[in-house]
């Protein structure tokens, strides 16, 4: 296993960050939508669910990002 260069990791962090932010937003919308249907939005639940989804997204990105072009030199 070879270490990637600094540029690779900067690119990875950007791609993983974008994916995590999208996941956080999607989760928040889903939880808010469900809460509205039930009649009350629990903002602590919305925030904690969204943050957890973001963390899981970042951890999943460790396994690999299809968006990240890997070219070996």
Buried (B, 14 or more C-beta within 10 A) or exposed (E): EEEEEEEBEEBBEEBBBEBBEEBBEEBBEBBBEEBEEEEEEEEEEBEEBBBEBBEEBBEBBEEEBEEEEEEEE
